[in-house]
């Protein structure tokens, strides 16, 4: 396992459902403060509310689970479909800088880490299949030839309405100790709204990328027919049942993932305007609940994101991306940061198109 160098240090009207989910009184008259717990060994930060976990941010390295070994690209004259490297490079090993798990309202994990079919998938994470420095290429998505290293936690605040965690990471290629990108991730978990059975919780994941050297650029996967994936991604718990999704996008490109249960594709620009989101529906096993109801996980990107609305990518393993910047190679000029802001909303029950649009409106305001 590679060791890390860690320093010490257009508005739709509000609906009745929306009012129930987002304007209802808090769960109790005196809403308890949100809080943090820290697991020092692996530098894991868990945000809790009323004693229940909301999410855990993996700041330090998470090693491969027992019995698992990192994969290697095949040595060959040309790469196999979707890969870039022909030198037997290792990928999918130890990594850091992601959320695992993202929790539901009963403490159930909604996401998966180190899934057997794609070890490099990591619950809820943000990464790019192409990270260029001039002609040097690394694959941050697959943790191949480049990775993020933890630098410092710069903010850890909690109160009655939200908890905020901010972390600084730097990207380095395996064969060069130079820091090439400074990444600032800010996680904001908002207080739960609504009443039991109709609760919602918003979590913002904002990523700032600042190149520290010249010649840096990022892009999604290029060499496959469903290319462009990367960016903000979620991989769901493999035990999810009755999974389906709704994809809303005013101008989608080629759709993939038809083996998934597509509840609805909304592609008429007259319907959503420039609104775009993914809503993922499923039933997740929860301790003490024999027949769990649906949980909806909605994924939004800010309309301030470059190239908004970016395309979506999803495929049968319940891995879904808000795929900024897709097939476009986006330069990161030295000293000129770009911001990639997203929101996840977790909702009890199976939401409607109208309710989802109201959540989108609230976020974009």
HUVEN-V493559 format. One line per field, one symbol per residue. burial: # if it has 16 or more other ideal C-beta (glycine too) atoms within 10 Angstrom, else .. A space follows every 50 residues. Layout:
burial = ???
This chain:
burial = ...........#....##.###....#...#..#........#######. ..##########.......##.#.........###...############ #####..########...###############...############## #.#....#...############......###############....## ###########....######.....###########..#..#.###### ....###..#.....#.....#..##########.#.....#.####### #...#...######..###########..#.#.....#.########### #.#.##########.
